[in-house]
Amino acid sequence: MIALIAGRGALPAELIARLPERPLVCAMAGSEPDAVEAEITFRLEQLGSFLEQLKAENVTEICLAGAVTRPQIDPSAIDAATLPLVPVLQAAIAAGDDGALRAVIAILEESGFAVKGAHEIAPDLLMDEGIPTQVKPGEIDKADAERASVIAFGLSAADIGQACAVRAGQAIAIETLFGTDWMLASLATRPDGQGGLFYKAPKAGQDRRADLPTIGPATVEGAAMAGLNGIVLEAEGVIVLDREEVIAACDRRGMFLWLRQV
């Protein structure tokens, strides 16, 4: 049996819809999913007890999907089953996003669970290399995509974000703690006008079983409002939610969608 630890955003609901059987849906308090109801809600201070509960439910696999907020740990609420995990949890909360996810995955695996990425249980969430839109990238766009891949690699080294916007070889925005939507909204009133592209890819060396970058129709609208010419994603490296609508939205906006092999 598989348990889905669901966070906010559209991914948990779309993932559940693609699976032949509904998983056991769980959520951490404070990061409950938007569109699906969790059958089990747990606090991080009782993580050990939660994992024991999953074993009692015959869960053997766990998938992490959706955004979560790092909680503040209340030492008085830590139970006996979680006490041995406290040093790892404290280090995870203090680490960057990638380090925190690696620590959480390690705890799950050491507890006997197989951790699966969303794309592993629903492979069609990813898109193959190609340009499915009516508009195709031009030579300037191709140069900007190459430059964006270099910038994204630099962001990976600092564990900052998974996306950036580039115009004429220059970074005009990078994704930070505030996320993709905020980054694109910040470009809506940019002084240099139109042009450029949005680029998104996994971090270099990222464990792809968690926090795989994701876009959806709202990303297209955000990129259009930002005046960008198109969207470039790492082929088979970015989850595309409602792909038919993403492609259609790009066509309506006169933008390209390029799944680029890195």
Beta strands, then each sheet from edge to edge (+ up, - down):
strand 1: 2-6
strand 2: 24-28
strand 3: 40-42
strand 4: 61-65
strand 5: 114-116
strand 6: 163-167
strand 7: 170-174
strand 8: 197-200
strand 9: 214-215
strand 10: 230-234
strand 11: 239-240
strand 12: 256-260
sheet 1: 3+ 2+ 1+ 4+ 5+
sheet 2: 7+ 6- 8+ 10+ 12+
sheet 3: 9+ 11+
end
